[in-house]
């Protein structure tokens, strides 16, 4: 029971961070180590910048808006 509650708490925390736009660097690192071992990995600063760019763009508005 306690394990299930802890797991639910982790999911809730992760969901809250994603809702406010905080990237999950630890999740990125775990994914890279598991699926792309030995390949270069972004630093936290590079990862954060890349996620901000993906979310908000470069400031150059294109398209219809």
PyMOL Python script that loads the backbone (N, CA, C, O; Angstrom):
from pymol import cmd

cmd.read_pdbstr("""\
ATOM      1  N   UNK A   1       0.823  -1.203   0.000  1.00  0.00           N
ATOM      2  CA  UNK A   1       0.000   0.000   0.000  1.00  0.00           C
ATOM      3  C   UNK A   1       0.863   1.262   0.000  1.00  0.00           C
ATOM      4  O   UNK A   1       0.605   2.208  -0.743  1.00  0.00           O
ATOM      5  N   UNK A   2       1.887   1.255   0.844  1.00  0.00           N
ATOM      6  CA  UNK A   2       2.759   2.423   0.934  1.00  0.00           C
ATOM      7  C   UNK A   2       3.501   2.640  -0.379  1.00  0.00           C
ATOM      8  O   UNK A   2       3.693   3.780  -0.804  1.00  0.00           O
ATOM      9  N   UNK A   3       3.921   1.545  -1.028  1.00  0.00           N
ATOM     10  CA  UNK A   3       4.609   1.651  -2.312  1.00  0.00           C
ATOM     11  C   UNK A   3       3.711   2.251  -3.381  1.00  0.00           C
ATOM     12  O   UNK A   3       4.156   3.078  -4.176  1.00  0.00           O
ATOM     13  N   UNK A   4       2.458   1.842  -3.406  1.00  0.00           N
ATOM     14  CA  UNK A   4       1.504   2.371  -4.386  1.00  0.00           C
ATOM     15  C   UNK A   4       1.256   3.858  -4.140  1.00  0.00           C
ATOM     16  O   UNK A   4       1.118   4.632  -5.087  1.00  0.00           O
ATOM     17  N   UNK A   5       1.200   4.250  -2.884  1.00  0.00           N
ATOM     18  CA  UNK A   5       0.997   5.657  -2.540  1.00  0.00           C
ATOM     19  C   UNK A   5       2.209   6.485  -2.967  1.00  0.00           C
ATOM     20  O   UNK A   5       2.055   7.584  -3.500  1.00  0.00           O
ATOM     21  N   UNK A   6       3.402   5.966  -2.737  1.00  0.00           N
ATOM     22  CA  UNK A   6       4.618   6.666  -3.142  1.00  0.00           C
ATOM     23  C   UNK A   6       4.666   6.814  -4.661  1.00  0.00           C
ATOM     24  O   UNK A   6       5.026   7.873  -5.176  1.00  0.00           O
ATOM     25  N   UNK A   7       4.299   5.748  -5.375  1.00  0.00           N
ATOM     26  CA  UNK A   7       4.275   5.792  -6.843  1.00  0.00           C
ATOM     27  C   UNK A   7       3.277   6.842  -7.325  1.00  0.00           C
ATOM     28  O   UNK A   7       3.573   7.604  -8.245  1.00  0.00           O
ATOM     29  N   UNK A   8       2.118   6.883  -6.718  1.00  0.00           N
ATOM     30  CA  UNK A   8       1.102   7.878  -7.090  1.00  0.00           C
ATOM     31  C   UNK A   8       1.632   9.290  -6.846  1.00  0.00           C
ATOM     32  O   UNK A   8       1.379  10.199  -7.636  1.00  0.00           O
ATOM     33  N   UNK A   9       2.365   9.468  -5.751  1.00  0.00           N
ATOM     34  CA  UNK A   9       2.951  10.775  -5.446  1.00  0.00           C
ATOM     35  C   UNK A   9       3.973  11.189  -6.492  1.00  0.00           C
ATOM     36  O   UNK A   9       4.025  12.355  -6.884  1.00  0.00           O
ATOM     37  N   UNK A  10       4.788  10.238  -6.948  1.00  0.00           N
ATOM     38  CA  UNK A  10       5.771  10.543  -7.996  1.00  0.00           C
ATOM     39  C   UNK A  10       5.077  10.938  -9.293  1.00  0.00           C
ATOM     40  O   UNK A  10       5.476  11.903  -9.944  1.00  0.00           O
ATOM     41  N   UNK A  11       4.038  10.195  -9.669  1.00  0.00           N
ATOM     42  CA  UNK A  11       3.290  10.527 -10.885  1.00  0.00           C
ATOM     43  C   UNK A  11       2.646  11.904 -10.778  1.00  0.00           C
ATOM     44  O   UNK A  11       2.657  12.679 -11.735  1.00  0.00           O
ATOM     45  N   UNK A  12       2.093  12.200  -9.624  1.00  0.00           N
ATOM     46  CA  UNK A  12       1.461  13.500  -9.418  1.00  0.00           C
ATOM     47  C   UNK A  12       2.494  14.621  -9.537  1.00  0.00           C
ATOM     48  O   UNK A  12       2.255  15.632 -10.196  1.00  0.00           O
ATOM     49  N   UNK A  13       3.642  14.427  -8.893  1.00  0.00           N
ATOM     50  CA  UNK A  13       4.702  15.432  -8.969  1.00  0.00           C
ATOM     51  C   UNK A  13       5.180  15.651 -10.390  1.00  0.00           C
ATOM     52  O   UNK A  13       5.373  16.788 -10.822  1.00  0.00           O
ATOM     53  N   UNK A  14       5.372  14.553 -11.118  1.00  0.00           N
ATOM     54  CA  UNK A  14       5.810  14.661 -12.501  1.00  0.00           C
ATOM     55  C   UNK A  14       4.757  15.382 -13.333  1.00  0.00           C
ATOM     56  O   UNK A  14       5.092  16.238 -14.152  1.00  0.00           O
ATOM     57  N   UNK A  15       3.498  15.044 -13.129  1.00  0.00           N
ATOM     58  CA  UNK A  15       2.415  15.691 -13.875  1.00  0.00           C
ATOM     59  C   UNK A  15       2.380  17.183 -13.600  1.00  0.00           C
ATOM     60  O   UNK A  15       2.205  17.983 -14.520  1.00  0.00           O
ATOM     61  N   UNK A  16       2.544  17.561 -12.347  1.00  0.00           N
ATOM     62  CA  UNK A  16       2.515  18.981 -11.990  1.00  0.00           C
ATOM     63  C   UNK A  16       3.682  19.725 -12.650  1.00  0.00           C
ATOM     64  O   UNK A  16       3.495  20.824 -13.172  1.00  0.00           O
ATOM     65  N   UNK A  17       4.873  19.140 -12.630  1.00  0.00           N
ATOM     66  CA  UNK A  17       6.019  19.788 -13.265  1.00  0.00           C
ATOM     67  C   UNK A  17       5.786  19.956 -14.764  1.00  0.00           C
ATOM     68  O   UNK A  17       6.099  21.005 -15.327  1.00  0.00           O
ATOM     69  N   UNK A  18       5.241  18.935 -15.409  1.00  0.00           N
ATOM     70  CA  UNK A  18       4.979  19.024 -16.845  1.00  0.00           C
ATOM     71  C   UNK A  18       3.910  20.064 -17.147  1.00  0.00           C
ATOM     72  O   UNK A  18       3.992  20.750 -18.166  1.00  0.00           O
ATOM     73  N   UNK A  19       2.912  20.195 -16.284  1.00  0.00           N
ATOM     74  CA  UNK A  19       1.838  21.162 -16.513  1.00  0.00           C
ATOM     75  C   UNK A  19       2.349  22.596 -16.462  1.00  0.00           C
ATOM     76  O   UNK A  19       1.839  23.459 -17.177  1.00  0.00           O
ATOM     77  N   UNK A  20       3.343  22.858 -15.631  1.00  0.00           N
ATOM     78  CA  UNK A  20       3.875  24.221 -15.551  1.00  0.00           C
ATOM     79  C   UNK A  20       5.102  24.398 -16.437  1.00  0.00           C
ATOM     80  O   UNK A  20       5.709  25.468 -16.448  1.00  0.00           O
ATOM     81  N   UNK A  21       5.474  23.350 -17.185  1.00  0.00           N
ATOM     82  CA  UNK A  21       6.531  23.479 -18.168  1.00  0.00           C
ATOM     83  C   UNK A  21       7.935  23.221 -17.672  1.00  0.00           C
ATOM     84  O   UNK A  21       8.892  23.602 -18.346  1.00  0.00           O
ATOM     85  N   UNK A  22       8.099  22.589 -16.519  1.00  0.00           N
ATOM     86  CA  UNK A  22       9.433  22.258 -16.046  1.00  0.00           C
ATOM     87  C   UNK A  22       9.872  20.938 -16.666  1.00  0.00           C
ATOM     88  O   UNK A  22       9.221  19.914 -16.459  1.00  0.00           O
ATOM     89  N   UNK A  23      10.950  20.945 -17.413  1.00  0.00           N
ATOM     90  CA  UNK A  23      11.392  19.722 -18.071  1.00  0.00           C
ATOM     91  C   UNK A  23      11.958  18.702 -17.096  1.00  0.00           C
ATOM     92  O   UNK A  23      12.453  19.065 -16.028  1.00  0.00           O
ATOM     93  N   UNK A  24      11.886  17.435 -17.457  1.00  0.00           N
ATOM     94  CA  UNK A  24      12.350  16.322 -16.637  1.00  0.00           C
ATOM     95  C   UNK A  24      13.720  15.856 -17.110  1.00  0.00           C
ATOM     96  O   UNK A  24      13.812  14.923 -17.909  1.00  0.00           O
ATOM     97  N   UNK A  25      14.782  16.491 -16.630  1.00  0.00           N
ATOM     98  CA  UNK A  25      16.132  16.140 -17.056  1.00  0.00           C
ATOM     99  C   UNK A  25      16.487  14.715 -16.642  1.00  0.00           C
ATOM    100  O   UNK A  25      17.117  13.993 -17.415  1.00  0.00           O
ATOM    101  N   UNK A  26      16.101  14.297 -15.445  1.00  0.00           N
ATOM    102  CA  UNK A  26      16.407  12.938 -14.985  1.00  0.00           C
ATOM    103  C   UNK A  26      15.768  11.885 -15.886  1.00  0.00           C
ATOM    104  O   UNK A  26      16.372  10.844 -16.145  1.00  0.00           O
ATOM    105  N   UNK A  27      14.567  12.144 -16.359  1.00  0.00           N
ATOM    106  CA  UNK A  27      13.887  11.227 -17.268  1.00  0.00           C
ATOM    107  C   UNK A  27      14.630  11.169 -18.592  1.00  0.00           C
ATOM    108  O   UNK A  27      14.789  10.094 -19.169  1.00  0.00           O
ATOM    109  N   UNK A  28      15.084  12.319 -19.076  1.00  0.00           N
ATOM    110  CA  UNK A  28      15.866  12.384 -20.310  1.00  0.00           C
ATOM    111  C   UNK A  28      17.154  11.573 -20.171  1.00  0.00           C
ATOM    112  O   UNK A  28      17.489  10.782 -21.053  1.00  0.00           O
ATOM    113  N   UNK A  29      17.867  11.764 -19.078  1.00  0.00           N
ATOM    114  CA  UNK A  29      19.125  11.050 -18.854  1.00  0.00           C
ATOM    115  C   UNK A  29      18.886   9.538 -18.801  1.00  0.00           C
ATOM    116  O   UNK A  29      19.624   8.776 -19.427  1.00  0.00           O
ATOM    117  N   UNK A  30      17.870   9.101 -18.066  1.00  0.00           N
ATOM    118  CA  UNK A  30      17.566   7.673 -17.975  1.00  0.00           C
ATOM    119  C   UNK A  30      17.240   7.099 -19.352  1.00  0.00           C
ATOM    120  O   UNK A  30      17.681   6.001 -19.690  1.00  0.00           O
ATOM    121  N   UNK A  31      16.473   7.835 -20.141  1.00  0.00           N
ATOM    122  CA  UNK A  31      16.126   7.387 -21.486  1.00  0.00           C
ATOM    123  C   UNK A  31      17.378   7.269 -22.356  1.00  0.00           C
ATOM    124  O   UNK A  31      17.562   6.266 -23.046  1.00  0.00           O
ATOM    125  N   UNK A  32      18.231   8.283 -22.325  1.00  0.00           N
ATOM    126  CA  UNK A  32      19.447   8.266 -23.146  1.00  0.00           C
ATOM    127  C   UNK A  32      20.370   7.113 -22.749  1.00  0.00           C
ATOM    128  O   UNK A  32      20.936   6.442 -23.612  1.00  0.00           O
ATOM    129  N   UNK A  33      20.520   6.886 -21.445  1.00  0.00           N
ATOM    130  CA  UNK A  33      21.385   5.800 -20.985  1.00  0.00           C
ATOM    131  C   UNK A  33      20.839   4.435 -21.391  1.00  0.00           C
ATOM    132  O   UNK A  33      21.605   3.524 -21.707  1.00  0.00           O
ATOM    133  N   UNK A  34      19.525   4.295 -21.383  1.00  0.00           N
ATOM    134  CA  UNK A  34      18.897   3.011 -21.704  1.00  0.00           C
ATOM    135  C   UNK A  34      18.865   2.745 -23.205  1.00  0.00           C
ATOM    136  O   UNK A  34      19.182   1.640 -23.647  1.00  0.00           O
ATOM    137  N   UNK A  35      18.483   3.750 -23.989  1.00  0.00           N
ATOM    138  CA  UNK A  35      18.257   3.505 -25.411  1.00  0.00           C
ATOM    139  C   UNK A  35      19.375   3.996 -26.326  1.00  0.00           C
ATOM    140  O   UNK A  35      19.444   3.582 -27.484  1.00  0.00           O
ATOM    141  N   UNK A  36      20.241   4.861 -25.835  1.00  0.00           N
ATOM    142  CA  UNK A  36      21.323   5.406 -26.656  1.00  0.00           C
ATOM    143  C   UNK A  36      22.644   5.403 -25.878  1.00  0.00           C
ATOM    144  O   UNK A  36      23.286   6.447 -25.769  1.00  0.00           O
ATOM    145  N   UNK A  37      23.061   4.261 -25.337  1.00  0.00           N
ATOM    146  CA  UNK A  37      24.286   4.240 -24.520  1.00  0.00           C
ATOM    147  C   UNK A  37      25.519   4.633 -25.347  1.00  0.00           C
ATOM    148  O   UNK A  37      25.654   4.261 -26.512  1.00  0.00           O
ATOM    149  N   UNK A  38      26.392   5.380 -24.719  1.00  0.00           N
ATOM    150  CA  UNK A  38      27.624   5.778 -25.377  1.00  0.00           C
ATOM    151  C   UNK A  38      27.500   6.986 -26.291  1.00  0.00           C
ATOM    152  O   UNK A  38      28.513   7.497 -26.766  1.00  0.00           O
ATOM    153  N   UNK A  39      26.289   7.452 -26.547  1.00  0.00           N
ATOM    154  CA  UNK A  39      26.105   8.634 -27.394  1.00  0.00           C
ATOM    155  C   UNK A  39      26.152   9.893 -26.526  1.00  0.00           C
ATOM    156  O   UNK A  39      25.868   9.840 -25.330  1.00  0.00           O
ATOM    157  N   UNK A  40      26.512  11.024 -27.137  1.00  0.00           N
ATOM    158  CA  UNK A  40      26.573  12.276 -26.370  1.00  0.00           C
ATOM    159  C   UNK A  40      25.213  12.632 -25.761  1.00  0.00           C
ATOM    160  O   UNK A  40      24.157  12.319 -26.312  1.00  0.00           O
ATOM    161  N   UNK A  41      25.281  13.292 -24.614  1.00  0.00           N
ATOM    162  CA  UNK A  41      24.075  13.688 -23.896  1.00  0.00           C
ATOM    163  C   UNK A  41      24.149  15.196 -23.621  1.00  0.00           C
ATOM    164  O   UNK A  41      25.218  15.723 -23.312  1.00  0.00           O
ATOM    165  N   UNK A  42      23.028  15.871 -23.734  1.00  0.00           N
ATOM    166  CA  UNK A  42      22.994  17.307 -23.449  1.00  0.00           C
ATOM    167  C   UNK A  42      23.233  17.554 -21.961  1.00  0.00           C
ATOM    168  O   UNK A  42      22.838  16.757 -21.111  1.00  0.00           O
ATOM    169  N   UNK A  43      23.887  18.673 -21.667  1.00  0.00           N
ATOM    170  CA  UNK A  43      24.002  19.105 -20.278  1.00  0.00           C
ATOM    171  C   UNK A  43      22.629  19.581 -19.831  1.00  0.00           C
ATOM    172  O   UNK A  43      21.727  19.738 -20.654  1.00  0.00           O
ATOM    173  N   UNK A  44      22.464  19.811 -18.529  1.00  0.00           N
ATOM    174  CA  UNK A  44      21.180  20.311 -18.047  1.00  0.00           C
ATOM    175  C   UNK A  44      20.828  21.633 -18.716  1.00  0.00           C
ATOM    176  O   UNK A  44      19.682  21.855 -19.107  1.00  0.00           O
ATOM    177  N   UNK A  45      21.830  22.516 -18.846  1.00  0.00           N
ATOM    178  CA  UNK A  45      21.584  23.822 -19.439  1.00  0.00           C
ATOM    179  C   UNK A  45      21.152  23.687 -20.897  1.00  0.00           C
ATOM    180  O   UNK A  45      20.219  24.365 -21.328  1.00  0.00           O
ATOM    181  N   UNK A  46      21.821  22.818 -21.662  1.00  0.00           N
ATOM    182  CA  UNK A  46      21.437  22.591 -23.059  1.00  0.00           C
ATOM    183  C   UNK A  46      20.028  22.000 -23.152  1.00  0.00           C
ATOM    184  O   UNK A  46      19.222  22.409 -23.987  1.00  0.00           O
ATOM    185  N   UNK A  47      19.752  21.035 -22.282  1.00  0.00           N
ATOM    186  CA  UNK A  47      18.441  20.396 -22.264  1.00  0.00           C
ATOM    187  C   UNK A  47      17.344  21.418 -21.949  1.00  0.00           C
ATOM    188  O   UNK A  47      16.310  21.453 -22.616  1.00  0.00           O
ATOM    189  N   UNK A  48      17.576  22.244 -20.934  1.00  0.00           N
ATOM    190  CA  UNK A  48      16.594  23.238 -20.528  1.00  0.00           C
ATOM    191  C   UNK A  48      16.331  24.224 -21.665  1.00  0.00           C
ATOM    192  O   UNK A  48      15.179  24.545 -21.959  1.00  0.00           O
ATOM    193  N   UNK A  49      17.403  24.704 -22.303  1.00  0.00           N
ATOM    194  CA  UNK A  49      17.275  25.637 -23.423  1.00  0.00           C
ATOM    195  C   UNK A  49      16.496  25.011 -24.575  1.00  0.00           C
ATOM    196  O   UNK A  49      15.633  25.657 -25.170  1.00  0.00           O
ATOM    197  N   UNK A  50      16.803  23.742 -24.890  1.00  0.00           N
ATOM    198  CA  UNK A  50      16.121  23.049 -25.976  1.00  0.00           C
ATOM    199  C   UNK A  50      14.639  22.880 -25.681  1.00  0.00           C
ATOM    200  O   UNK A  50      13.811  23.055 -26.574  1.00  0.00           O
ATOM    201  N   UNK A  51      14.291  22.544 -24.444  1.00  0.00           N
ATOM    202  CA  UNK A  51      12.880  22.381 -24.059  1.00  0.00           C
ATOM    203  C   UNK A  51      12.145  23.715 -24.093  1.00  0.00           C
ATOM    204  O   UNK A  51      10.989  23.775 -24.511  1.00  0.00           O
ATOM    205  N   UNK A  52      12.815  24.796 -23.653  1.00  0.00           N
ATOM    206  CA  UNK A  52      12.190  26.121 -23.701  1.00  0.00           C
ATOM    207  C   UNK A  52      11.932  26.527 -25.150  1.00  0.00           C
ATOM    208  O   UNK A  52      10.877  27.070 -25.477  1.00  0.00           O
ATOM    209  N   UNK A  53      12.914  26.253 -26.016  1.00  0.00           N
ATOM    210  CA  UNK A  53      12.768  26.573 -27.435  1.00  0.00           C
ATOM    211  C   UNK A  53      11.611  25.778 -28.040  1.00  0.00           C
ATOM    212  O   UNK A  53      10.816  26.319 -28.809  1.00  0.00           O
ATOM    213  N   UNK A  54      11.520  24.501 -27.693  1.00  0.00           N
ATOM    214  CA  UNK A  54      10.449  23.661 -28.225  1.00  0.00           C
ATOM    215  C   UNK A  54       9.084  24.145 -27.735  1.00  0.00           C
ATOM    216  O   UNK A  54       8.097  24.073 -28.467  1.00  0.00           O
ATOM    217  N   UNK A  55       9.034  24.629 -26.518  1.00  0.00           N
ATOM    218  CA  UNK A  55       7.751  25.062 -25.960  1.00  0.00           C
ATOM    219  C   UNK A  55       7.329  26.443 -26.450  1.00  0.00           C
ATOM    220  O   UNK A  55       6.171  26.659 -26.807  1.00  0.00           O
ATOM    221  N   UNK A  56       8.278  27.374 -26.463  1.00  0.00           N
ATOM    222  CA  UNK A  56       7.918  28.757 -26.742  1.00  0.00           C
ATOM    223  C   UNK A  56       8.405  29.293 -28.083  1.00  0.00           C
ATOM    224  O   UNK A  56       7.988  30.374 -28.499  1.00  0.00           O
ATOM    225  N   UNK A  57       9.269  28.569 -28.757  1.00  0.00           N
ATOM    226  CA  UNK A  57       9.788  29.026 -30.036  1.00  0.00           C
ATOM    227  C   UNK A  57      10.900  30.034 -29.849  1.00  0.00           C
ATOM    228  O   UNK A  57      11.269  30.382 -28.727  1.00  0.00           O
ATOM    229  N   UNK A  58      11.421  30.491 -30.957  1.00  0.00           N
ATOM    230  CA  UNK A  58      12.577  31.385 -30.917  1.00  0.00           C
ATOM    231  C   UNK A  58      12.187  32.855 -30.847  1.00  0.00           C
ATOM    232  O   UNK A  58      13.048  33.734 -30.863  1.00  0.00           O
ATOM    233  N   UNK A  59      10.914  33.112 -30.769  1.00  0.00           N
ATOM    234  CA  UNK A  59      10.473  34.507 -30.763  1.00  0.00           C
ATOM    235  C   UNK A  59      10.108  34.970 -32.159  1.00  0.00           C
ATOM    236  O   UNK A  59       9.483  36.017 -32.327  1.00  0.00           O
ATOM    237  N   UNK A  60      10.492  34.196 -33.159  1.00  0.00           N
ATOM    238  CA  UNK A  60      10.127  34.525 -34.535  1.00  0.00           C
ATOM    239  C   UNK A  60       8.786  33.868 -34.811  1.00  0.00           C
ATOM    240  O   UNK A  60       8.701  32.644 -34.902  1.00  0.00           O
ATOM    241  N   UNK A  61       7.784  34.635 -34.938  1.00  0.00           N
ATOM    242  CA  UNK A  61       6.438  34.075 -35.152  1.00  0.00           C
ATOM    243  C   UNK A  61       6.255  33.773 -36.622  1.00  0.00           C
ATOM    244  O   UNK A  61       6.491  34.613 -37.491  1.00  0.00           O
ATOM    245  N   UNK A  62       5.836  32.574 -36.869  1.00  0.00           N
ATOM    246  CA  UNK A  62       5.559  32.182 -38.232  1.00  0.00           C
ATOM    247  C   UNK A  62       4.141  31.660 -38.291  1.00  0.00           C
ATOM    248  O   UNK A  62       3.438  31.628 -37.281  1.00  0.00           O
ATOM    249  N   UNK A  63       3.738  31.265 -39.432  1.00  0.00           N
ATOM    250  CA  UNK A  63       2.399  30.706 -39.549  1.00  0.00           C
ATOM    251  C   UNK A  63       1.343  31.779 -39.522  1.00  0.00           C
ATOM    252  O   UNK A  63       1.577  32.902 -39.968  1.00  0.00           O
ATOM    253  N   UNK A  64       0.194  31.446 -39.007  1.00  0.00           N
ATOM    254  CA  UNK A  64      -0.965  32.342 -39.078  1.00  0.00           C
ATOM    255  C   UNK A  64      -1.090  33.290 -37.906  1.00  0.00           C
ATOM    256  O   UNK A  64      -1.921  34.197 -37.951  1.00  0.00           O
ATOM    257  N   UNK A  65      -0.310  33.123 -36.874  1.00  0.00           N
ATOM    258  CA  UNK A  65      -0.553  33.931 -35.668  1.00  0.00           C
ATOM    259  C   UNK A  65       0.480  35.006 -35.509  1.00  0.00           C
ATOM    260  O   UNK A  65       0.427  35.776 -34.550  1.00  0.00           O
TER     261      UNK A  65
END
""", "prot")
cmd.dss("prot")
cmd.show_as("cartoon", "prot")
cmd.util.cbc("prot")
cmd.orient("prot")
